[in-house]
């Protein structure tokens, strides 16, 4: 079990010889957010290692796709991996919002925002493969993989990390440890960082489908009384579907006969994509809102799902984590350039004050959207349809909504300029 010790006293530290530091930054978790941070530190002068418990081919094999905001594209371009990712993913040029079978549709177009496109859809394996190849060319980044994290002990001048690497015990000493180990982060829990939030009454059913008709590079978000449904365009007439429904209904949909399921899905997509074919299993997972009380403490920083979690409506989750990684990379590089101790809590607070408030806004927005656009209470239905009507007619409201959806509100990392 992972154990975090209390800080040793300064007097005890003075009486012992200071051990050699192996790394400046240890990142626990080799997923997209952890890998983005490592990529962002390529020219920092910092020695970085990534601890990942699974083999790379297993991490890459995850069958998911993500909506990626314009800001995410700019960050990944700034760290140097976007040119390897962009040709293999979908760029979308329209976002279509509608309420169940109500005929009025709000169409967001690039001219509403003054950009060439509105976002992207990237598959997990495509993105992570490109990042792993990029990191092979970064001499300051190494891997501990597959390696199991055993214990973490925080000291005044360093953090000591004990791992089991392919059957061998190993001790690493670093100036800072970064938790990119997901929503159930052991590092966060053992460090005593509390979280607040709630579990929703809904689960998501995610799957990949093949469509008879072209998706025409349109991202759909359709709201039903049971919850929102997102349909994201993928290369080759494929789409990623994220279907939100109450827990029991979601489980029933997973177990429904495939023919019946596809008929229902064709109805829910309004027939716009024609006949549908399942290309993957139906994966069900519960959703929750979560915000950590703090993102940092002495020699520790949280990024991505280890720090926060939101409802998938609007596709903001991974984008928040990538912005975390970009912001933390900037804070660490500036501290290094100034000759500061990158693990001191005072300096890390710059990252926390930057990202915690911005993430809270997104958490609130996704919660508002899910609660407003779920349910069949007549006054609520009338209000949301009225709201969509206003959004359809007022260009300035579409502009502001797109600024939020594309990640262009808030402070961007300098690498995204």
C-alpha positions as CSV (number, residue, x, y, z in Angstrom):
1,X,0.0,0.0,0.0
2,X,1.1,3.5,-0.9
3,X,2.3,5.3,2.2
4,X,3.0,9.1,2.4
5,X,5.2,10.1,5.3
6,X,5.0,13.4,7.2
7,X,7.8,15.9,6.3
8,X,11.0,15.3,8.2
9,X,12.1,18.2,10.4
10,X,14.7,20.5,9.2
11,X,17.1,19.6,12.0
12,X,16.9,15.9,11.1
13,X,17.6,16.8,7.5
14,X,20.7,18.8,8.5
15,X,22.1,15.9,10.5
16,X,22.0,13.5,7.6
17,X,23.9,13.6,4.3
18,X,21.7,14.9,1.5
19,X,21.0,12.0,-1.0
20,X,21.6,12.4,-4.7
21,X,18.6,13.4,-6.7
22,X,17.8,11.0,-9.6
23,X,15.2,13.1,-11.4
24,X,13.8,16.6,-11.3
25,X,10.2,15.4,-12.2
26,X,8.6,12.0,-11.8
27,X,5.3,11.7,-13.6
28,X,3.1,8.8,-12.4
29,X,0.8,7.8,-15.2
30,X,1.7,7.4,-18.9
31,X,-1.7,8.3,-20.3
32,X,-2.4,11.3,-22.6
33,X,-2.1,13.9,-19.8
34,X,1.0,12.6,-18.3
35,X,2.6,12.2,-21.8
36,X,1.6,15.7,-22.7
37,X,3.4,17.1,-19.6
38,X,6.5,15.1,-20.5
39,X,6.4,16.4,-24.0
40,X,6.0,20.0,-22.7
41,X,9.2,19.6,-20.6
42,X,11.4,18.5,-23.5
43,X,13.5,21.7,-23.6
44,X,13.2,22.6,-19.9
45,X,16.6,21.4,-18.7
46,X,14.7,19.1,-16.3
47,X,15.4,15.4,-16.1
48,X,12.0,13.6,-16.3
49,X,10.9,10.0,-15.9
50,X,7.4,8.5,-16.3
51,X,6.2,5.6,-14.1
52,X,3.5,3.5,-15.9
53,X,2.1,0.2,-14.6
54,X,1.1,-1.2,-18.0
55,X,3.1,-2.0,-21.1
56,X,2.9,0.7,-23.8
57,X,1.0,-1.5,-26.2
58,X,-1.7,-2.0,-23.5
59,X,-2.0,1.7,-22.7
60,X,-2.3,2.6,-26.4
61,X,-4.9,-0.1,-27.0
62,X,-7.7,1.7,-25.1
63,X,-10.7,2.0,-27.5
64,X,-11.9,5.6,-26.9
65,X,-12.0,8.8,-28.9
66,X,-12.1,12.4,-27.5
67,X,-13.4,15.7,-28.6
68,X,-10.4,18.0,-28.7
69,X,-10.8,21.8,-28.5
70,X,-9.0,24.4,-30.6
71,X,-7.0,25.3,-27.5
72,X,-5.9,21.6,-27.1
73,X,-4.7,21.6,-30.7
74,X,-2.6,24.8,-30.0
75,X,-1.1,23.3,-26.9
76,X,-0.2,20.0,-28.6
77,X,1.3,22.1,-31.5
78,X,3.3,24.0,-29.0
79,X,4.8,20.9,-27.4
80,X,5.7,19.5,-30.8
81,X,3.4,16.5,-31.4
82,X,0.4,18.1,-33.3
83,X,1.9,17.6,-36.8
84,X,2.1,13.8,-36.1
85,X,-1.5,13.7,-34.8
86,X,-3.5,16.0,-37.0
87,X,-3.3,14.1,-40.3
88,X,-4.7,11.0,-38.5
89,X,-7.7,12.5,-36.8
90,X,-10.9,14.3,-37.8
91,X,-11.3,18.1,-38.0
92,X,-14.9,19.1,-37.6
93,X,-16.4,22.3,-39.1
94,X,-19.9,22.3,-37.6
95,X,-21.4,21.6,-34.2
96,X,-25.1,20.7,-34.3
97,X,-27.2,21.0,-31.1
98,X,-30.8,19.8,-30.8
99,X,-33.3,18.7,-28.2
100,X,-34.6,15.1,-28.7
101,X,-37.0,15.1,-31.7
102,X,-37.7,18.8,-31.7
103,X,-37.1,20.0,-35.3
104,X,-35.2,23.2,-34.5
105,X,-31.4,22.7,-34.7
106,X,-28.7,25.2,-33.6
107,X,-25.7,25.0,-36.0
108,X,-22.4,26.5,-34.9
109,X,-20.1,27.3,-37.8
110,X,-16.5,28.5,-38.0
111,X,-17.6,32.0,-39.1
112,X,-19.5,32.3,-35.8
113,X,-16.1,32.3,-34.1
114,X,-13.8,33.7,-36.8
115,X,-11.7,30.5,-37.1
116,X,-11.1,27.9,-39.9
117,X,-12.5,25.0,-37.9
118,X,-14.3,24.3,-34.6
119,X,-12.4,21.3,-33.2
120,X,-11.1,17.8,-33.6
121,X,-11.8,14.2,-32.7
122,X,-8.8,12.1,-31.8
123,X,-8.6,8.4,-31.0
124,X,-6.7,7.4,-27.9
125,X,-4.3,5.1,-29.7
126,X,-3.5,7.6,-32.4
127,X,-2.7,10.4,-30.0
128,X,-0.7,8.3,-27.5
129,X,1.3,6.5,-30.2
130,X,2.4,9.9,-31.6
131,X,3.4,11.1,-28.1
132,X,5.3,8.0,-27.3
133,X,7.3,8.2,-30.6
134,X,8.0,11.9,-29.9
135,X,9.3,11.1,-26.4
136,X,11.8,8.6,-27.8
137,X,13.5,11.7,-29.3
138,X,13.6,13.5,-26.0
139,X,16.9,12.7,-24.2
140,X,15.8,14.2,-20.9
141,X,12.8,11.8,-20.6
142,X,13.0,8.2,-19.6
143,X,10.5,5.5,-18.7
144,X,9.9,3.1,-15.8
145,X,7.5,0.7,-17.5
146,X,5.9,-1.6,-16.6
147,X,6.5,-0.5,-13.0
148,X,4.4,-0.7,-9.9
149,X,4.4,2.3,-7.4
150,X,4.9,1.0,-3.9
151,X,5.5,3.9,-1.5
152,X,6.0,7.7,-1.6
153,X,7.8,9.6,1.1
154,X,8.0,13.3,1.2
155,X,11.2,15.0,2.6
156,X,12.1,18.7,2.9
157,X,14.4,18.6,-0.2
158,X,13.1,15.7,-2.2
159,X,10.5,13.0,-2.6
160,X,11.5,9.4,-2.4
161,X,9.5,7.0,-4.6
162,X,9.8,3.2,-4.3
163,X,8.8,1.1,-7.3
164,X,8.8,-2.5,-8.4
165,X,10.2,-2.5,-11.9
166,X,9.8,-5.9,-13.6
167,X,10.3,-7.7,-10.4
168,X,13.1,-5.6,-9.1
169,X,12.8,-3.0,-6.3
170,X,14.1,0.4,-7.0
171,X,14.2,3.8,-5.2
172,X,14.0,7.0,-7.1
173,X,14.5,10.5,-5.6
174,X,13.0,13.5,-7.3
175,X,12.4,17.2,-6.7
176,X,8.7,16.7,-7.4
177,X,6.2,14.0,-8.1
178,X,3.2,14.6,-10.5
179,X,0.0,12.5,-10.1
180,X,-1.4,11.8,-13.5
181,X,-2.8,8.5,-12.3
182,X,-6.5,9.0,-12.9
183,X,-9.7,9.7,-11.0
184,X,-8.9,7.1,-8.3
185,X,-5.5,8.5,-7.7
186,X,-3.7,6.7,-4.9
187,X,-1.1,9.5,-4.7
188,X,-3.8,12.1,-4.1
189,X,-5.6,9.9,-1.5
190,X,-2.5,9.0,0.4
191,X,-1.3,12.6,0.4
192,X,-4.6,13.4,2.3
193,X,-6.0,15.7,-0.4
194,X,-9.8,15.7,-0.1
195,X,-12.2,16.0,-3.0
196,X,-15.7,17.3,-3.3
197,X,-18.5,16.6,-5.8
198,X,-21.2,14.0,-6.5
199,X,-22.0,11.0,-8.6
200,X,-24.7,11.6,-11.2
201,X,-27.8,9.4,-11.6
202,X,-26.5,8.6,-15.1
203,X,-23.9,6.3,-16.8
204,X,-22.5,6.6,-20.3
205,X,-22.5,4.0,-23.0
206,X,-19.6,4.5,-25.3
207,X,-19.0,2.8,-28.7
208,X,-17.7,3.2,-32.2
209,X,-20.1,2.8,-35.1
210,X,-19.8,2.7,-38.9
211,X,-22.3,4.9,-40.7
212,X,-24.0,4.4,-44.0
213,X,-24.1,8.1,-44.8
214,X,-21.2,10.6,-44.4
215,X,-20.9,12.4,-41.1
216,X,-19.7,15.4,-43.2
217,X,-17.3,16.4,-40.4
218,X,-20.2,17.5,-38.1
219,X,-20.1,16.9,-34.3
220,X,-23.6,16.3,-32.9
221,X,-24.9,16.9,-29.4
222,X,-28.5,15.8,-29.0
223,X,-30.3,16.2,-25.7
224,X,-32.9,13.6,-24.6
225,X,-34.9,13.4,-21.3
226,X,-32.6,10.6,-20.2
227,X,-29.5,12.7,-20.8
228,X,-27.3,14.1,-23.7
229,X,-25.9,12.1,-26.6
230,X,-22.7,13.1,-28.3
231,X,-21.8,11.8,-31.8
232,X,-18.2,12.6,-32.8
233,X,-16.9,12.1,-36.4
234,X,-14.0,9.8,-37.0
235,X,-12.0,9.0,-40.2
236,X,-13.5,6.5,-42.5
237,X,-17.2,7.0,-42.0
238,X,-17.0,6.1,-38.4
239,X,-18.3,7.9,-35.3
240,X,-17.7,7.7,-31.5
241,X,-21.0,7.7,-29.6
242,X,-21.3,8.7,-26.0
243,X,-24.9,8.0,-24.9
244,X,-25.9,9.2,-21.4
245,X,-28.8,7.5,-19.6
246,X,-29.9,6.6,-16.0
247,X,-27.8,3.7,-14.6
248,X,-30.4,0.9,-15.1
249,X,-31.3,2.1,-18.6
250,X,-27.6,2.3,-19.6
251,X,-27.0,-1.3,-18.4
252,X,-30.1,-2.4,-20.3
253,X,-28.9,-0.7,-23.5
254,X,-25.6,-2.5,-23.1
255,X,-27.3,-5.8,-22.9
256,X,-30.0,-5.1,-25.6
257,X,-29.9,-7.3,-28.7
258,X,-27.6,-5.7,-31.3
259,X,-30.3,-5.3,-34.0
260,X,-32.7,-3.6,-31.6
261,X,-29.9,-1.4,-30.2
262,X,-28.9,-0.2,-33.6
263,X,-32.5,0.5,-34.5
264,X,-32.9,2.6,-31.4
265,X,-29.6,4.4,-32.1
266,X,-30.7,5.1,-35.7
267,X,-33.8,6.7,-34.3
268,X,-31.8,8.7,-31.7
269,X,-29.6,10.1,-34.4
270,X,-32.6,11.1,-36.5
271,X,-31.6,8.9,-39.4
272,X,-29.0,11.5,-40.4
273,X,-26.3,8.8,-40.6
274,X,-28.4,6.1,-42.3
275,X,-27.9,2.5,-41.3
276,X,-25.5,1.9,-38.5
277,X,-23.1,-0.9,-37.7
278,X,-21.3,-1.5,-34.4
279,X,-17.6,-1.7,-34.6
280,X,-16.8,-2.1,-30.9
281,X,-18.2,-3.4,-27.7
282,X,-20.6,-1.1,-25.8
283,X,-18.7,0.2,-22.8
284,X,-20.6,1.5,-19.8
285,X,-19.1,3.7,-17.1
286,X,-20.7,5.9,-14.4
287,X,-20.1,9.7,-14.4
288,X,-19.4,12.1,-11.6
289,X,-18.3,15.6,-10.8
290,X,-15.2,16.0,-8.7
291,X,-12.9,18.8,-7.7
292,X,-9.9,18.4,-5.5
293,X,-9.6,20.8,-2.5
294,X,-6.0,21.6,-3.7
295,X,-4.0,20.7,-6.7
296,X,-0.6,21.0,-5.0
297,X,1.3,20.5,-1.8
298,X,5.0,20.2,-0.9
299,X,6.7,18.4,-3.8
300,X,3.4,17.2,-5.3
301,X,1.1,18.4,-8.1
302,X,-2.1,16.8,-9.5
303,X,-3.1,17.0,-13.2
304,X,-6.0,15.7,-15.2
305,X,-8.5,13.3,-13.7
306,X,-6.4,13.0,-10.5
307,X,-7.4,16.7,-9.9
308,X,-10.9,16.9,-11.2
309,X,-13.7,15.2,-13.2
310,X,-16.8,16.3,-15.0
311,X,-19.8,15.1,-16.9
312,X,-18.9,14.2,-20.5
313,X,-21.5,16.6,-22.0
314,X,-19.5,19.1,-24.2
315,X,-16.5,16.8,-24.3
316,X,-14.3,18.9,-21.9
317,X,-12.7,16.3,-19.6
318,X,-9.5,15.5,-21.5
319,X,-9.1,19.0,-22.7
320,X,-9.0,20.3,-19.1
321,X,-6.2,17.8,-18.3
322,X,-4.2,18.8,-21.3
323,X,-4.5,22.5,-20.2
324,X,-3.3,21.4,-16.8
325,X,-0.3,19.8,-18.3
326,X,0.5,22.8,-20.4
327,X,0.2,25.1,-17.4
328,X,2.3,23.0,-15.1
329,X,5.0,22.6,-17.7
330,X,5.1,26.4,-18.0
331,X,5.3,26.9,-14.2
332,X,8.0,24.3,-13.8
333,X,10.1,25.7,-16.6
334,X,9.9,29.3,-15.3
335,X,10.9,28.2,-11.8
336,X,13.8,26.3,-13.3
337,X,14.9,29.3,-15.3
338,X,14.8,31.5,-12.2
339,X,16.9,29.0,-10.2
340,X,14.0,28.3,-7.8
341,X,13.2,24.9,-6.2
342,X,10.5,23.5,-8.5
343,X,9.1,21.4,-5.7
344,X,8.4,24.1,-3.2
345,X,4.7,24.5,-2.5
346,X,4.8,28.3,-2.8
347,X,6.0,28.1,-6.4
348,X,3.5,25.3,-7.3
349,X,0.7,27.5,-6.0
350,X,1.0,29.5,-9.2
351,X,-0.2,26.4,-11.1
352,X,-3.0,25.8,-8.6
353,X,-4.4,29.3,-8.7
354,X,-4.2,29.3,-12.5
355,X,-6.0,26.0,-13.2
356,X,-8.3,25.3,-10.2
357,X,-10.5,28.4,-10.8
358,X,-10.7,27.8,-14.6
359,X,-11.6,24.1,-14.1
360,X,-14.3,25.1,-11.6
361,X,-16.0,27.2,-14.3
362,X,-16.0,24.2,-16.7
363,X,-17.3,21.9,-14.0
364,X,-20.1,24.2,-13.3
365,X,-20.9,24.6,-17.0
366,X,-21.1,20.9,-17.7
367,X,-23.2,20.3,-14.6
368,X,-25.6,23.1,-15.7
369,X,-25.9,21.6,-19.2
370,X,-26.6,18.1,-17.9
371,X,-29.2,19.2,-15.4
372,X,-30.9,21.7,-17.8
373,X,-31.0,19.4,-20.8
374,X,-32.1,16.2,-19.0
375,X,-35.6,15.4,-17.8
376,X,-39.1,15.8,-19.3
377,X,-40.7,18.3,-16.9
378,X,-42.7,20.4,-19.3
379,X,-41.6,23.9,-18.0
380,X,-37.9,22.8,-18.2
381,X,-38.4,21.4,-21.7
382,X,-40.1,24.7,-22.8
383,X,-37.3,26.8,-21.3
384,X,-34.4,24.8,-22.9
385,X,-36.1,24.9,-26.3
386,X,-36.6,28.6,-25.9
387,X,-32.9,28.9,-25.0
388,X,-31.9,27.0,-28.1
389,X,-34.1,29.3,-30.2
390,X,-32.4,32.4,-28.8
391,X,-29.0,30.8,-29.3
392,X,-29.9,30.1,-32.9
393,X,-30.9,33.7,-33.6
394,X,-28.3,35.7,-31.7
395,X,-24.8,35.5,-33.2
396,X,-23.0,37.1,-30.2
397,X,-24.4,34.3,-27.9
398,X,-23.1,31.7,-30.3
399,X,-19.7,33.4,-30.3
400,X,-19.5,33.3,-26.5
401,X,-20.8,29.7,-26.3
402,X,-18.1,28.7,-28.9
403,X,-15.4,30.5,-26.9
404,X,-16.3,28.3,-24.0
405,X,-16.6,25.1,-26.0
406,X,-13.3,25.6,-27.9
407,X,-11.3,26.4,-24.7
408,X,-10.5,29.9,-25.9
409,X,-11.7,31.5,-22.7
410,X,-9.2,31.7,-19.9
411,X,-5.5,32.0,-19.7
412,X,-3.6,29.8,-22.2
413,X,-0.1,28.5,-21.7
414,X,2.5,30.4,-23.6
415,X,3.2,27.4,-25.8
416,X,-0.3,27.7,-27.2
417,X,0.3,31.2,-28.6
